[in-house]
Amino acid sequence: MNSIPKGNWYIDCVILNDVTVMNNEGMRGLEILDDEWVIQPSNQRFRIRQSTDNLAVLESNGKVFYADFKVNGSKLELKLSRPNLKETIKIEAVAITADVYSST
């Protein structure tokens, strides 16, 4: 169901609507589990409703999010968007404990 290697990822960069933002308080890490993604330390949970090789439909706090993602070695590029909103969040992360070799 999940093509992002499970484990912990360090969030290196967050871009909101094409503007780099610094938010070390709530977005320092991304934990990839079997059925959800969790942004740490804010504990923002995204339940995986559907997932393919590079796309996912997620749900968080009753809201639907679309995710486009690409894993390239130990790097992850993730773009989150919501239907009917012109807001996108791009996250660049680096594997900490994720088994990145299983995805290559």
N, C-alpha and C positions, 0 to 999 in steps of 0.2 A: 504493500500500500504506500510505502514511503521511500522515495528514491534519494533523499538526502541521508547520508550516513548518520546513524544514531550516535549520540554522544553530545559533548559540550563544544560550543563554538564561542570564540571571543569576538565581540562586535567591535570592528575597527572603525566603521564609519556609518553614520546615519544621515540620509538625505531626504528632506521633506519638500516635496514639490520643487525639485531641482536646486534646493538650497541646503548646503551642509549645515547640520545642526549638531551641537555638542550637548549630549544629555547623559553624562556619566552616572547620574543618580538612578535612572530607571532602565537604561538599556546598555548593559555591559556584557551580557552573555546571552546565548541562545542555546537552549537544551532541546535536542531532538529525541523524542520518545516514539514508541510504536504507534500511538494513536493521537498524539498532540505535540505541538511545539510550544515552548515556554520561554518568554523573554524574562531574563533575570537582571537585577534583583526585584523588579516590580511584580514578578509572578503573573504577568499577563499570559493567559493560556489561550491557545488556538487549537480547537479540536479539529482533526482532519475528517472532513466529510467525504472527499474524493481526492485521489491523487494519481497522477501519471508520471512519466519520466521527468517532466520539467514544469508541470502545472499542478496546482492544488486549489480546492475549494475548502475554506476554513470557516469556523464559527467561533466567535469570542463575544461573550456577554450578550448573546442573542443577535449579534450582527454578523453578516456574511462578508468574508474577505476573499479576494482572489489573489493567488500567489503565483508569480512566475519565478523560477529559480534555476540557477546553473551552478554546478559544482565543477571546479577545475582544479584537480589535485587537492590541496589543502585549503583552497579558497572557495567561499560561497558568496554568490550574488543573489539577493532576494528582493523582489519588488512586490509590495502589498498594495492592493487597491480595493475600494468598495464600490459596489454598483451605485450609479446615480450620483456619485460624489467626484469632484475633480481633485481629489487628494491622493497622492501616492507617497509611499514610504519605501525608500530603497535602503537596504542594509547590506553592508559588506562585512563578512566575518571570516575568521581563520580558525581552522580546526585546533582544538585543544586535546580532547580525548576521543573524538570521532574517528572511526575506522575508515579513513579516507581512501585507503587502498582498495576497499571493496567496491567503490563506485567507478574506478578507472578501468 
